[in-house]
Amino acid sequence: MIAGVGEDGGLGRVIDALMERCRLPSGEIRQVKPCGAGGQLLGYRVDLRDGSSWCLKREKSPGTTVHLRREGRFLGLVRSRHVPRLVLDASAEGFVVEEWIEGIPFERAEASCLRASLDRIVQGLAQLLVDLSAVAPAVIHRDIKPRNLLLRQGEPVLLDFGSAEHEGSRDPDAPVRPGKLGRGTHVFQPLEQLLARPTQDRRVDVFAAAGVVFWILTGSPPFDNSRSDAAEALRFYRSLEREVETLLAGWPAPFREALTGALRVDPKARSSDLADLVRSMAGLRP
């Protein structure tokens, strides 16, 4: 018996299927450890006999495969050193296997560690957005936040593609689904995403990535999803937009303008990438 599988029949069946699909001989998997994927998925670290490791993700509840299918589909499309490499998309069978990333979760990293790596983090986030946009049609991750980012050798790696979609894939005439407005969560998502508007594009990820940079600098997200009425939320976000500018007043003008430009509440006024932010980093270096 493989260490860590125990009497979990569901996990045992997934491991058997994994070994069959990857043609692994008996004894190739040394042990399996829960690692907590979060969201709608369960995660495990699979240690192999050769010393390498994989990340195995499976659905929490049978029949709820939408997030798992997205994970396998979009990881298979994106080519970037800032996302895990897809090993096997078996989402139709209830699991996905990815490269195991050794890194420190942003949300558990020391603030001083993140700030010391700020230059490389900004460059990495900018390149990540370029890599997502290089897919045709462009991929929107839609859930960039500290919990979904690892710091690997000073660079960011983005996890969890369970909410991803292609840019322009939303039906503009479809009924609007209830959004996430006013729940107090999803604080790195822009207002158009919280309102579940069909016009979401790559600027959703620009806003979220810039929000992570702001969080690294200040210790808090730039916005607060605490208003449930759409009109009130828009007024509130406008006021927070001004507060963000005030909080960044002490930073060099090019950096401040680039970061606030990526955090605009109105997506039409928001930057479409982080190129200006990358260029502005030169003014922060010693």
C-alpha positions in Angstrom: 0.0 0.0 0.0 1.2 3.5 -0.8 1.9 5.6 2.2 -0.7 8.3 2.8 -3.5 6.7 0.8 -4.8 4.6 3.7 -8.5 3.7 3.6 -9.6 6.6 1.4 -11.2 4.6 -1.4 -11.8 7.7 -3.6 -8.1 8.7 -3.4 -7.1 5.0 -3.9 -9.1 4.8 -7.1 -7.6 8.1 -8.4 -4.0 6.8 -7.6 -4.8 3.6 -9.4 -6.0 5.5 -12.5 -3.0 7.8 -12.3 -0.6 4.9 -12.3 -2.4 3.3 -15.2 -2.6 6.5 -17.3 1.1 7.4 -16.7 2.2 3.7 -16.9 3.9 3.8 -13.6 5.3 0.5 -12.2 4.4 -0.7 -8.8 6.4 1.1 -6.1 7.0 4.2 -8.3 4.9 6.3 -6.0 6.5 6.5 -2.6 3.8 8.5 -0.7 0.9 10.8 -1.0 0.4 13.8 1.3 -2.6 16.1 1.5 -1.6 19.7 0.6 -5.0 21.5 0.4 -5.7 22.9 -3.0 -8.5 25.1 -1.7 -11.6 26.2 -3.5 -13.6 23.4 -5.1 -10.6 20.9 -5.3 -8.6 18.7 -3.0 -4.8 18.7 -3.4 -2.1 16.2 -2.7 1.7 16.0 -3.1 2.7 12.8 -4.8 6.3 11.9 -4.2 7.9 9.6 -6.7 10.8 7.1 -6.3 13.2 9.2 -8.3 12.9 12.1 -5.9 10.6 14.3 -8.0 7.0 15.2 -7.0 3.7 16.0 -8.6 0.6 17.9 -7.5 -2.6 15.8 -7.8 -5.9 17.6 -7.7 -9.3 16.0 -7.5 -12.9 17.1 -7.1 -14.2 17.5 -3.6 -17.7 16.2 -4.5 -18.5 13.7 -7.3 -20.1 15.3 -10.3 -18.7 18.8 -9.7 -16.0 18.8 -12.3 -16.3 22.3 -13.8 -13.3 23.8 -11.8 -11.3 20.7 -12.4 -12.0 20.8 -16.2 -10.9 24.4 -16.3 -7.8 23.6 -14.4 -6.7 20.9 -16.8 -7.8 22.8 -19.9 -6.2 26.2 -19.2 -3.0 24.9 -17.7 -2.6 22.9 -20.9 -2.9 26.0 -23.0 -0.6 28.5 -21.1 3.1 28.3 -21.7 4.8 30.2 -18.9 7.4 29.7 -16.2 5.0 31.5 -13.9 2.4 28.7 -13.9 2.8 25.0 -13.1 3.4 22.6 -16.0 0.5 20.3 -16.7 1.5 16.6 -16.4 -1.8 14.9 -17.1 -5.4 16.2 -17.7 -7.6 13.4 -16.5 -10.4 15.8 -15.4 -13.0 13.6 -17.2 -11.9 10.9 -14.7 -11.9 13.2 -11.7 -8.3 14.3 -11.4 -5.5 16.5 -12.8 -1.8 16.2 -12.3 0.6 19.1 -12.3 4.2 20.0 -11.6 4.9 20.4 -7.9 6.0 23.9 -7.1 8.4 24.4 -4.2 7.8 27.9 -3.0 6.4 30.1 -0.2 2.7 31.1 -0.4 2.5 34.9 -0.7 -0.1 35.0 2.1 2.3 33.2 4.5 5.5 34.9 3.4 7.2 37.6 5.5 6.3 41.1 4.2 10.1 41.9 4.2 10.7 38.9 2.0 8.1 40.0 -0.6 9.3 43.6 -0.6 12.9 42.5 -1.1 11.7 40.6 -4.2 9.3 43.3 -5.4 11.2 44.1 -8.6 11.2 40.4 -9.7 7.6 40.0 -8.5 6.4 42.9 -10.6 8.4 41.7 -13.7 7.0 38.2 -13.1 3.4 39.3 -12.8 3.8 41.4 -15.9 5.2 38.5 -17.9 2.5 36.2 -16.6 -0.2 38.5 -18.0 1.7 38.6 -21.3 1.8 34.8 -21.3 -2.0 34.5 -20.6 -2.7 37.0 -23.4 -0.5 35.0 -25.8 -3.1 32.2 -25.9 -5.7 32.7 -28.7 -8.2 33.7 -27.4 -6.5 35.2 -24.4 -6.9 33.5 -21.0 -8.2 35.4 -18.1 -7.3 33.8 -14.7 -9.9 35.8 -12.8 -8.6 34.9 -9.3 -5.1 36.4 -8.9 -4.6 36.9 -5.2 -2.0 36.2 -2.5 -3.5 32.8 -1.7 -3.0 31.7 -5.3 0.6 32.9 -5.6 3.8 31.2 -4.6 7.2 32.8 -4.4 9.7 30.5 -6.1 13.3 31.8 -6.1 12.1 35.4 -5.9 9.6 35.0 -8.7 5.8 34.5 -8.6 4.0 31.3 -9.7 0.3 31.5 -10.2 -1.9 28.5 -9.1 -5.6 27.5 -9.4 -7.1 28.0 -12.8 -10.5 26.7 -11.7 -12.1 30.1 -12.4 -10.3 30.8 -15.7 -12.0 31.5 -19.0 -11.2 32.8 -22.5 -11.5 36.5 -23.1 -14.7 37.3 -25.0 -16.4 33.9 -24.1 -19.2 35.5 -22.1 -22.5 35.9 -23.9 -23.4 39.6 -23.6 -27.1 38.8 -23.9 -27.1 36.1 -21.2 -29.0 36.8 -18.0 -26.7 38.3 -15.3 -25.9 35.8 -12.6 -25.9 37.0 -9.0 -22.5 38.5 -8.3 -20.2 38.5 -5.4 -20.9 42.0 -4.4 -21.0 42.8 -0.7 -19.7 39.5 0.5 -16.6 41.0 2.0 -14.5 38.4 0.2 -12.9 38.5 -3.3 -11.3 41.8 -2.4 -8.7 41.5 -5.2 -11.4 41.3 -7.9 -12.5 44.5 -9.8 -16.0 45.8 -9.6 -17.1 44.5 -13.0 -16.2 41.0 -11.9 -18.0 41.3 -8.6 -21.1 42.5 -10.5 -20.7 39.5 -12.9 -20.8 41.7 -15.9 -20.3 40.0 -19.4 -17.7 42.6 -20.4 -14.8 41.2 -18.3 -11.5 41.1 -20.2 -7.8 40.8 -19.4 -8.0 44.1 -17.4 -9.6 42.0 -14.6 -6.2 40.3 -14.1 -4.3 43.6 -14.4 -6.4 45.0 -11.6 -5.9 41.9 -9.4 -2.1 41.7 -10.0 -1.8 45.4 -9.2 -3.8 44.9 -6.1 -1.3 42.2 -5.0 1.5 44.7 -5.5 -0.4 47.3 -3.4 -1.0 44.6 -0.7 2.8 43.9 -0.6 3.6 47.6 -0.1 0.9 48.4 2.5 -0.2 45.1 4.0 -3.9 45.6 2.9 -5.8 45.1 -0.3 -6.6 48.4 -2.1 -10.4 47.9 -2.1 -13.1 46.5 0.3 -16.0 44.5 -1.1 -18.4 45.5 1.7 -21.3 47.2 -0.2 -24.1 45.1 -1.6 -25.9 47.7 -3.6 -24.3 48.3 -7.1 -24.7 52.1 -7.1 -23.4 52.5 -3.5 -20.5 50.1 -4.3 -19.5 52.2 -7.2 -19.5 55.4 -5.1 -17.5 53.6 -2.4 -15.0 52.2 -4.8 -14.5 55.7 -6.3 -13.7 57.0 -2.8 -11.3 54.2 -2.2 -9.7 54.9 -5.5 -8.8 58.4 -4.2 -7.6 56.9 -0.9 -5.2 54.6 -2.9 -3.7 57.6 -4.6 -3.3 59.3 -1.2 -1.6 56.3 0.3 0.9 56.1 -2.6 1.6 59.8 -2.5 5.1 59.3 -1.1 6.3 57.0 -3.9 8.0 58.3 -7.1 5.5 59.7 -9.5 6.1 57.2 -12.4 5.6 54.2 -10.0 2.6 55.8 -8.3 0.9 56.7 -11.6 1.6 53.3 -13.1 0.2 51.4 -10.1 -2.9 53.6 -9.7 -3.5 53.4 -13.5 -3.7 49.6 -13.1 -6.1 50.0 -10.2 -8.7 52.2 -11.9 -12.3 51.3 -11.0 -13.5 52.0 -14.5 -12.0 49.3 -16.8 -12.0 51.6 -19.7 -9.6 53.9 -17.8 -7.5 51.0 -16.5 -4.1 49.9 -18.0 -4.3 46.9 -20.2 -1.0 45.4 -18.9 1.7 46.1 -16.3 4.4 47.4 -18.8 4.4 50.9 -17.3 4.7 49.5 -13.8 7.7 47.4 -14.9 9.4 50.5 -16.4 8.7 52.6 -13.3 10.5 50.1 -11.1 13.8 51.5 -12.3 13.1 54.6 -10.2 12.9 52.5 -7.1 16.2 50.7 -7.4 19.2 51.9 -5.5 
